[in-house]
Amino acid sequence: MSGYGAYIGAGALALSACASAGANPQSGAESAQRAEPVFAPVYEGIETRLLDDTLVNFRVAMRGARDADDVTNYADCAAAQYTLIRGYGFARHLRTNVSERSGLWEADAVYTVSADLPKGTLTIDADVAAANCAANGIPTV
């Protein structure tokens, strides 16, 4: 009987090794197939509305966004360039409402623009932001 015990022990060890090897079944080819899709946004346009002398509303729309951050970044880019066009250096984000329907992402965002760095944590240095937008291929106004 001790001979059978050795075979069973060796068999269990072999099965254990197979199970460990199978714990990560993805081969290199399989993980390459599961890679995230290429980000290929389609920017549908920017609508700008001056609400007051330094208060501006931007409505932007895009397809191919990965999430709400992509459409929010698009609104930030619109605000950055608009700030520069108006001769100011800074914008402060007040609010953004984001929606998505049938693959069309929309953001309705409001910013203040000013020559000096505004108080608060949601500020945008327009020169830096506009340069980043251009480098990332995000259109502006």
Disulfide bonds with the S-S distance in Angstrom:
Cys77-Cys133 1.90
